[in-house]
């Protein structure tokens, strides 16, 4: 399903067989790695077509999303491999997040908070490896997902496939975006910020018409949800190789 979704939305397909190694849990996986991040739960060795993931029996749903995520890295790296340059991290991770499915609440919460506080990370900064700190990492992944959704929703599958093929030719980050979409990373940053801000304002207008008694109930539910997300945030993470 993950590969089918990726092909439908981007035109990218697996070119070579992939090897998948599943460990009993994340701790076992990290024990088999050299200097892993403490939150590593999965890793893709894209040059070798290999994925390693730690999936405990009680975390199968997470495991399915993690496999979809890492498979996307393999597919995208296979089709864009060249001796001149790689992909911006936001595109690589954003496509992987997109293939998983809908953005999980813990990521959406970080994104919505950053929009409200005007603390979004620039697209140029997201082109480099993400921060090892959990808070910044969650926001980086969430923004990357949103950026890819913005490009696919507004410009279509054909443009995304063209962008990947342009990177395969060894184009620079700004050069590839300008050739395909007509704007560079700064232009994308401005367009995307306007897009998410308008979406956020539309949501605020909808909330404003909710009857006062219901607002109290929703506030209580939101508080409970944030507590749950805080606990979930402590247990989630994976990293690509």
Rosetta blueprint (number, residue, H / E / L):
1 X L
2 X H
3 X H
4 X H
5 X H
6 X H
7 X H
8 X H
9 X H
10 X H
11 X L
12 X L
13 X L
14 X L
15 X L
16 X L
17 X L
18 X L
19 X E
20 X E
21 X E
22 X E
23 X E
24 X L
25 X L
26 X H
27 X H
28 X H
29 X H
30 X H
31 X H
32 X L
33 X L
34 X L
35 X L
36 X L
37 X L
38 X L
39 X L
40 X L
41 X L
42 X E
43 X E
44 X E
45 X E
46 X H
47 X H
48 X H
49 X L
50 X E
51 X E
52 X E
53 X E
54 X E
55 X L
56 X L
57 X H
58 X H
59 X H
60 X H
61 X H
62 X H
63 X H
64 X H
65 X H
66 X H
67 X H
68 X H
69 X H
70 X H
71 X H
72 X H
73 X H
74 X H
75 X H
76 X H
77 X H
78 X H
79 X H
80 X H
81 X L
82 X L
83 X L
84 X L
85 X L
86 X L
87 X L
88 X L
89 X H
90 X H
91 X H
92 X H
93 X H
94 X H
95 X H
96 X H
97 X H
98 X H
99 X H
100 X H
101 X L
102 X L
103 X L
104 X L
105 X H
106 X H
107 X H
108 X H
109 X H
110 X H
111 X H
112 X H
113 X H
114 X H
115 X H
116 X H
117 X H
118 X L
119 X L
120 X L
121 X L
122 X L
123 X H
124 X H
125 X H
126 X H
127 X L
128 X L
129 X L
130 X L
131 X L
132 X L
133 X L
134 X H
135 X H
136 X H
137 X H
138 X H
139 X H
140 X H
141 X H
142 X H
143 X H
144 X H
145 X H
146 X H
147 X H
148 X H
149 X H
150 X H
151 X H
152 X H
153 X H
154 X H
155 X H
156 X H
157 X H
158 X H
159 X H
160 X H
161 X H
162 X H
163 X H
164 X H
165 X H
166 X H
167 X H
168 X H
169 X L
170 X L
171 X L
172 X L
173 X H
174 X H
175 X H
176 X H
177 X H
178 X H
179 X H
180 X H
181 X H
182 X L
183 X L
184 X L
185 X H
186 X H
187 X H
188 X H
189 X H
190 X H
191 X H
192 X H
193 X H
194 X H
195 X H
196 X H
197 X H
198 X H
199 X H
200 X H
201 X H
202 X H
203 X H
204 X H
205 X H
206 X H
207 X H
208 X H
209 X L
210 X L
211 X L
212 X H
213 X H
214 X H
215 X H
216 X H
217 X H
218 X H
219 X H
220 X H
221 X H
222 X H
223 X H
224 X H
225 X H
226 X H
227 X H
228 X H
229 X H
230 X H
231 X H
232 X H
233 X H
234 X H
235 X H
236 X L
237 X L
238 X L
239 X L
240 X L
241 X L
